[in-house]
């Protein structure tokens, strides 16, 4: 285990579930820590909770049973029972993942699908990157990608066939982007179907001790790999024969209406609804020039009526 990531300085953030921490630098000469409610005056009131850490200073665990109800600042407490400065801050870990289409502007998170051959990148939202800022060593986060058949990948291939490991990725930002590391354009490698994706972090055994969705393991998302992009619609022009019309025109251009069904969130067994084509029938097609003829008759009829009045 990386020593730097277990060494806690005064004022650092520690996370529920972490174990094997050395908090001696955070404690100084004190052997007790105390927690005060957020609005309390620590200089004038007694702590709401105290813990003796004398035997745990170099092997400290942020146990959920002790700390889950007492997140926030924990102070060093001296022999007089008074606050002696902040020792560390206890926080809930936070971890979420999102798949993004790096080829086109499609809301993958909403639609849950991606056209085959598009480049995919991942965005990891987290608060664990504070380890990098404070301890000088990044937390390791693993992305899990499960195929429609149930196998879990340890690496993903991009469009050029280059693999990228998705295990123990060092995350240095609270919103971390992997870049376009996955392309499902090779059907021999990535079958059509629904893939399940999530992220995990077991830094300092926090996942082993605090297995909570959205905390040490992200909520699982699904991504449908399919060949046809149902958001793309086209318009074509089909010549339609017009019957019983003057010889001024024998054909009329009828625009084919392509109706693309609004995409919904797909289950693992669903496929996108195919487009429906609507073409006006010949009985619905108005003869060219017929409206003009009616207009001429209307004018003549009005003229005759006017002359009779005169």
N, C-alpha and C positions, 0 to 999 in steps of 0.2 A: 504494500500500500504506500502511496506517495506520502511522505512525512509532511510535506508542506500543506497538503489539503486537510491534515488532521490537527495542525497547530493553530490554535485560536488566540488571537491578540485581543487586548481589551477593546470593547466596543464592536467586535465582529458579530455577524449574524450566524447563528447555528440553527439547524433545521430538525424538526421532529423526526425521530428515527435514526439520526446519526449516532454512531458509536465509535469508541477508540480515540476520542478527542483528548488532546493535551491542552488543558485550560489554565496551566500554571501561569502563563504570561498575562492572562486576563484577571487572575485572582490576586496576584501580588502576595502580601503576607496573610491575607484573610482566608478563612476556611469555610465560611458560610455564604450562601447567596440568598437574597430576599426579593420578593416580588410585591409591588404596590399597585393598586388599581390605578388606571390612567390619570384620573383627576386628583389623586392623593398628593399631599405635600410630603415628600419623602423625608424632609428634614424635621418634621414635627409629628409625624404619625408612625405607628408601628407597621411593619410589613404585613401584608395579607397572607403571605406564605413564606416559609424559610426552609432551606435544605442544607444539611451539612455535607460538604463535598470533600472533606479532609482525606478520605481514603480513595477518592475517585479522581483526583486532580489530573493525573496523567493518563487516565483511562476512563474518560467521562462519556456517558451515554445520555442523549436527550430522549428519555423514555416518554412515549405518549401518555402513559398512565400518570406520570408526574407533571408533565408540562402542557398537555393538550388544552387544559382549561386556563393556562396561565402564560399565554403568549405575550410578547412585548419585552420590555427591558427587565433584566434581572440584575440587581445591584450586589456588589460586594457588601458584606455586613461585618463590621469590626466586633471586637470583644465587648463593646458597650451596647451592641445591638443596633447601631446606627449605620445608615447608608454610607458607604465609602467609595462612591463612584460606580458607574455602570460596569458590570463585568462583561456581559454579552447580551444580545437580543435573540429571543427564541421566536422562530417564525414557522408557519406552515409551508412546506414546499408547494410549488405550483408548476404544473407541466401540461402543456397542450401541444398538439401537432395539427398542421394543415397541409394538404397537398395542393400545389398550384400548377396550372398549365403555363409553362414558360414559352410556348409557341404562339398562343392566341389569347385574347382577353375573354376567358370563360370562367365563370364562378364555379369552380369545381366543388367547393364546400357546399354550395346550395344544390347543384344538380347531381352530384355524386357520380359523374361519368367523365371520360376523357377520350377523344378520338385516338385511335391507334396511330402511332407514329409521332405524336406530339411529345415534346420534352417536358419532363416533370421535375419540379423541385419541391423541397419540403421547407416549411417554416416552423420552427420550434419556439413557442412562447414559454418562458420560464422565469423563475426568480433565483434559480440556482447559480446563475452566472456571477452572483455576488461573491462566490468562492474565488473566482478569478480576480475580481477587483480587490478583495480583501486579503486573500490568502496566497495569491500569486500562483495558483495552480487551478486550471479549469476543471469543472465537473465533467464526467463522462456520461453521455446519454446515448442509448441504443435505440435505433429505429427498427421496428419489427414490421415486415411486410409478408403477409400470408397469402399464398396463391389460392385460386379457386379449388385446387385439389387438396389444400391443407398444409403444404410444405412452407417453411419459413426461411426466407433468404437472409444470408449474412452479407451479401454484396449485391449491388444493382449495376446494370450495364447501360451506358448512354448510347446515343445514336451511332457513335463511332466504334462501339464494341469495347470501350474501355470500362473496367469494373471500378466501383468505388465501395469500400467497406462501409457498412452502416452500423457497425458494432463499436461501442465505446468511442463515440465521436466527441472530441473536446469542444465544448460549447463555451464561447467567450462573450456572448451577447445575450441580453434578455429577450431579444427577438432575433433569432439565429436562422439564416438562410443557407441551405446546403448548395444552392446553385443547381443547374439542370443535370442531375446525375442518373436519371432513369428515362428510358425510352422503350416502349412496348411494341415497337414496330416489327420485331422479329418474332413471328408466331411460333417458331420452333422453340424459342426460349420462354416466351410469355403468351400463354393461351388466352383466348377471349374468355371473359367472365368477370366476376367480382373479386377484387382484392381487398383484404382487411389490413388496416394500417394503424399502428399505435407506437408510442414512445415510452421508454422506461429509463429510470435512473436508480442505480443501486450504489451510488457513491457513499462510502462509509457505512454500507449495509442498510441504508435508509429504507430501501424497498423491502428487504427482509423483515424489518421491524415495523414498518408502517405502510402496508400495502393498501393504498387508497387511490381510487380513480380521481384524476385531476390533481393529484399530489405527487406521488412517486411513479405513477403510471398514468398516461394520458387516456382520455376517452377514445375509444376505438372509432375510426372512421372507415367508410367503404368507398371504393373507387371502381367503377365499371369500365373495363377495357372493351371497346367496340370499334368496328371498322367504319361505320357511317356516322357522320356528325348530323344529328337531326335539327340543329339550329341553322344549318345552311339550307336555304330554299332558293329555287331558281324559277324564272318565268320563261316560257317558250311560246312561240307563235305557231299556231296550227291552221293551215288553210281549210276553211269549211265551205262546202258547196252551198250556194244559195239558189233555191228553186223558185220558179214562178215570178221572176223579177224582170224588169225591163232589160234590154240588151246593153244598157249603159255599163253594167258590171255583171260578171258571171261568178265571181268569187268574193268572199269577204274574209278579212283577217280576224280571226277570233283569238283573243288572248286566253291562254290556258291559265286558270287560277290554281295556284299550288298552295294548298293549305297545310301548314306544318303544325301538327298538334303541339300545344305547349308542353314543354318538357317537365316532367315531375320527378321527384326523388324515386329512384328505382330500387327495388328489392333485389337480392342476389339472383333471383330466378326470372326477373322481368327483363324484357327488351324494349327499347324505345318503340313507340307506335309509328308505323310507317305513314308517309304523307298520303293524303287523299287528293285525287285529281278531279276537278269539276269542269266539264266542258258543256257549254250551252247547246241544247238540241236545235235541229233545223227549224222545228216549230216555234222556237223561242226567238229565232233570228229575224229581225225586221228587214224588209226589202229596201235596198238603197233607193232614194228618190220618192218613195211613197209618201213621206211626210210633206215634201215640197208640193206634190200634186194636190194634196188635201188643202194646203194653204192657199193655192191659186183658186180652187173652187170656192173657198170661203170668201175671198176678196171679190170674185165675180158676183156671188150671191148678195153680198153687202151692197155692191154698186147698183144692182138691179133694184133692190129695195129702196135705195136712196132716190133713184130716178122716178119710181112710182109715186113716192111722196111729193116729189116736185111737180 
